[in-house]
Amino acid sequence: MPLLQYRCPLCGKKFEELTRAEAPNPPCPDCGGETVRDYQGKVYTEAKKKTCTHNCATCSGCK
C-alpha cells in the first residue's frame, strides 16, 4: 500500500495516509471536509528494490 498525500481545500490541512490507491479519499482529520489528492513532494511505495546480477554487460553497472 502506498503512502498517499492529501490536501483539504476548506482548511488547507495537508496530511499523508497509508491507503490503497483506488480507495476513496479520506475525510480531513481537522475539519472533516472532503479532501483531494496532493501530488507535490515524494510519493513512497513498497516497490521492490533492484538486485544486482553481477553481469555488467546487461545493465549500466553497479552504483
MOTA-V365157 format. One record per backbone hydrogen bond with DSSP energy under -0.5 kcal/mol. NH is the residue of the N-H (numbers start at 1). CO is the residue of the C=O. Records with the same first field share a line. If there is no record, write none. Layout:
NH->CO ; CO
This chain:
2->19
3->44
4->2 ; 17
6->15
7->36
8->13
9->7 ; 34
12->8
15->6
17->4
19->2 ; 17
23->20
28->33
32->28
36->7
38->5
39->37
44->3
47->45
58->55
